[in-house]
Amino acid sequence: MSRSGDLDLPEGEIVLRVALGPCTQRRKSFFMLKIDGNYGEGGGQILRTALALSIVLQKPIEIFNIRKGRKNPGLAPQHLTSVNACAKISDATVEGNRLKSEELQFSPQPAQAGEYLFNVAEEKGSAGSVSLVLQSILLPLSLASGSSQITVLGGTHVPFAPPFTYYQEILFPTLQKLGLNLKSEIKKWGFYPKGGGEVVCEIQPVKEIKNLNLLERGEIEKLSGISAVANLPLSIAERQRNSTVKLLQQKSLKAEIEIVPAFSFGQGTFFFLKAEFENCVAGFSSLGEIGKRAEKVGEEAVLQLLEYLSTDSCLEHHLADQLIPFLALAKAGSAFSVSKITRHLLTNIWVVKQFMDIEIKVEGEEGKAGKVLVK
């Protein structure tokens, strides 16, 4: 019996193992990819894209300065939920996954398909966005070995985040062009400040991601939308719709707007326009709030549409940056035109380049229409 107490090994091997242990730990930390969370736009998108690519490419990461320049820096509930969701699906080793943390270490295993439930308000009451939580796990689970069903509880239609209706009508159909297979349902709407919404997303695995070539959008084929209210008079939704119809008529545009009574824990209003073209779709939305007239809600969405139509671009700017991680992993090069080159887009390109030796060329100036080439 050796000095280990239970292993019949030569003493030299025991000494060697003890000597190598600390070195092995240091080597693992040394090879962590370091990401500055305050680069460019400096928001939560850096975190979400880095987490997704860390799982897909099996590269451990260390993120520092997370949301450093924000009013409330560090991990907010929705960001923490994204971290924990990514850790759950990849059985990752994580350090720093706590509220307000500005540093995170994340070492994942390959993504595992399955049934998952994530709640943005699990650690602290929040109407944080369910869409942004899904943004971090859609890519790795689409490349997993089996199908997954994801339920996320939180805010479905909240400020400073893509409304889940946008995901259903714009993002998911565009991802399907890349070969992804996604289905979703809003079980319950969640508005700020109460949240409490519920969405279910089914993700079927794909073997590879297709490229995308969208430089010309073609003629407009259909303009439609919804005007939704939760626990408020339907007349508010009608006012949102009626004001929109009048504004569109002034531009010789006609839209089919559906009134939707939204099932929700709290109160809220929402307006959404969907423009379908020969080669692409685009979406524009607005949220109601206390003191904001219903007519103003509809007008905001129309102005976004008109700004987009003033260009010849295919993708509106909210969609472009979300596609970059997917296109970077496609088997062939992609190209698309975008109605506005944003700091979000440029930042997400920077994050992707930290993980991959890839050429992504942006033609145009920030704040103006342009083109993106992914080689």
N, C-alpha and C positions, 0 to 999 in steps of 0.2 A: 504493500500500500504506500502510495506517495504522500507528500505533505499536503496535497489537495484534499485528502480525507476521503474521497470517493472515486478518484480516477487513478488507474494504474498506468501512469505515464512517467517517462523519465523526467527528472528534476529540471533538466535543461529546457524542456519544452514548456514547463510551467513558467519558468523565468522569462522565456521569450514571449509568452502570451501576455504576461503582465506588462512587459516593456512595450509591446506594440499597442495595447489597448488605448491609452491616451492619444497616441499618434494617429490612430484610425479615426478617432472622434474629431481631432483637429482637421484631418484631411477632408472629412465630410463637410465640415463647416466652410472650409476654404473653397470648395467647389460650388458653393451656393451662388446662384446668379443674383447679383445685387441690383435692385430696381429702385430708382428715386421716385417716390410717390408724389413729389412736388414738381415734377417736370411738366412743362407745357401747361395744359389745362389744369393739371394738379388735382383732379377729383377722383371719385370712386371708380371711374372707368379704368384707370391704370390698374387698380387692384383686381377688378373682375377679369380683365383680359389676361393679366399675368397669372392669375389662378388657373384659368382655363387652359392656357398654353403650358403651364407647369405640369398639369395632369397629362395632357395629350403627348407632350414631348418628353415627359419623365425627367424634368429638370427641377431640382430643388431651388427654391428662391428665398431671398431675404428682401423684404420691402421696407424701406425706411421713409420718414417724412410723409406718412400717409395723411393726405388731405391737410397738409401743413398750413396752407394759406387760407383755409376756410374759417368762418366765424367760430365754429365748434370743431376743431381739428380732431383727427384720429377716427377710429371706427365708430360710426353710428349704428343703431340697431340693424338697418338693412344691409350694411357692409359686413357686420359681424355674422349675420345670417348667411351671407354669401360665402364667407370663409368657412363657417361650420358646415354648410351644405357641400362645399367642395371637399372638405376633410372627410365627410361621411361617405361620399360616393367613391372616394379614392383611398380610404383607410390611411389618411395622411398623418404624419407626425407634425404637430403644430405648436408653436410658441408665440404668445402675444395675442391670442384670440380672446380679447376682452374689450368691453366698451371703452372708448377714448384712446385705445392703444394706437401709437403712431409707428410702431415697428412690428413686423411679423416674419416669422420663419415658417416655411411650409415645405414639407418633404412628402410627396405623394407616391402611392402605388398606382397601377393602371385603374381606370374607372371601372366600377362594377355596376352592371345594370340591375334594376330592381324596382321596388315600390318604396317611395320616400315621401315623408311629410316634413315640411319646414314651416316654421311660424316666426314671422318677423318680430312679433311682440312677445316672444318666449321669455326673454330676459328683462325686457322693459317695455311698457306700453308704448306702441308706436303704430303709425299708419305708413310705415316705410314700404317702398314699392316692391310688389311681387315680381314685376317685370324685370327689375334689375337683379333680383336674386336668380331668376331663370337665365339671365344673360350670362352668368358665370358657369352654368352647368349644361347648357344646351349643346355646346360643341363637344365636350368630352363624352357625354352620354350618347350622342349621335354616333360616336366612333367606338362605343363599347361593343361587347360581344352579344348582347341581347336587348330586348325591349324593356323600356322603363315607363313607369307611371309616377308622375311628380304632382304632389299637391302642395300648394304654397298658400299660406294665410297671411293677410296684410292688406296694404292699400293697392287697389287695382286701378284707380283713377285719381292720382294725386299730383301736386305740383312738382316740377323739376324732375320728372321721370316719364318715360313713354307710357301712355295709358295702355292697359292690356288689350283694348279694342284695336289699337295700332298694331300690336303683335299679331293678333288674329287676322286682320285685314291686309296688312302691308308686309311686315317682316317675315312671317311664316310662309306666305305665298312666294316671296322672293327666295327664301331659303330652299323652297321646294324646287325652284329652278336649278339649284345647286345639287339636287339629288336627295336632300333631307326629307324625312317623312315625319311630319308633326301634326298632331291633332290637339285641340284645346277646347275648353269650356269654362265659362264664368259661372260658377255656382252661386256666388254672392258678390255683389259689388262692394268695394271698400273705398270710401271717400275720406279726405282729411277733415277733422282730426281723429275720428273714431276708428278708422280702418275696419278691421273685421271682415274683409273680403276673402273670397276663396276661389282659386282657379285650379283646374286640373289639366295637366299636359301629358300626352302620350308621345313617347319618342321611340321610333323604330330605328334599329342600327343600319348604318350604311358602310360599305366597304371603302368608298372613296368619295371625295367631294369634287363636283364638276366645276369647271371654270364659268365665267360670266362675261358676256360681251354686250354691253348696253350703252351704246353711244348715241343712238337716235330713238326717241320715244314713240315716234309715229303720231297718227291722229288720235284725238280723244274719242273714246267710244262710249263712255258712260260716266256720269257724275251722280253719286248717291251719298247718303249719309244717315246719321241717326241723331235725334235730339232726345236726351235721356234726363229724367229726374228721379230722385229717390226720396220718398217720404215728404214730397212737396206737391203742390197743385200741378196737374198736367198742363194748365194754362201757361206755366213758365216754359215748358218744353215747346208749346205751340208758338209762343212769342219768339223763342230762339229760332225756330224753323221759319216763321213768317218773315222775320227781318232778313234772314239769309236768302230766302227765295227772291225777295225784292232786290237785294244787292246783286245777286247773280244775274237777274234779268237785265239790269243796267249794263252788264257786260256781255249780253246775248248768250248767257249760259243757263241751262236748265238742269235742276237736280231733283231726284226723288229722295225726300227726307222722311224717315220713319220715326214716329213718336214711340219712345220706349219707357215704360214704367220700370225702373231698375229696382230689383230686390236688394235691400241693403240694411245694415245695422244702423247707419246714420243717415244724414241728409246730404244731398249734393245734386249738382246739375253738370251735364257734360254734352258737348256738341262735337260731331266728327264728320268730316267730308272725305270721301274716297274718290279719287280720279283714276279711271282706268283708260290706259292708252293701248295702242297696238302692241307695244313691247314691254310695258312696265306698269306699275301701279304707284300711286303716291297718296299719302294721307296727311290730314291737317286737323288739329283739334284745339279745343279750348275748354277750360273749366270755369264753372261759376263759383262765386264766393260772396260772402256777406257784403252788401252794399254795391254789388256789381249788377247792372241791369242785364236782363235776359238778352236784350238786343245787342249788347256789347259782346256777350259770349259768342253769339253767332257771327258777328262782324269780325272778331279776331281770327276765326278759322278761315273766313273768306279772304281776308287780307293775306294770310299765309299762302293760300291757293294762288291768288293773283300774283304774288311775288314770284312763286315758282313758275307760273305760266309766262312771266316776262322773260324767262330764259328758254333755251332750247334743250336743256339738260334732261336726262332720264331720271336720275335719282334725286329726291329731295335730301337735304343735308342731314336729317335725323337718321336716315337709313344708311347712308354711305359709311359712316364710321363703324356701325355695327357689323357690316359685312367683311371688314378688313381681315379679322382673324380667320374666317372661313376661307376667304379667297387665298390667303397666304398658304393654306394647306391643300389647295386644289392641285390636281395633277398637271394642269396646263395654265398658261398665263391668262389674265383677265384684264378687261378695260371697261371703264364706265365714265359717263359724264355726270357731274353733280352740280346742283343749282347754287351751292355755296360751299366754298372750302372753309371749314371751320377749325378752330383750335382743337376741338374734340377729335376731328378726323386726323389732323397732323400728330396729335398726341398718341392716338391708337396705333398709327403707323410706326411711331418711334418705339412703342412697347413691343410690337411684333418683331422689329429689327433687333431688339435686345436678345430675342430667343433664336432667331433664324438668320442665316446668311442669305438674304433675299433682297432683290431690287424692287422698290416701289417708288414710282416716279409720279409726282404731282405737277400738273401743268396748270398754271394760273396763280392768282394772288389770293391770299387769305381774305375772306369776306366777299369774294366774287365767284362767279361760276367758273368751272374748270373741268379737268379730266384727271383720272387716276389710272395708272398702268401698273399692274402687278405681274412681274416677270418670273 
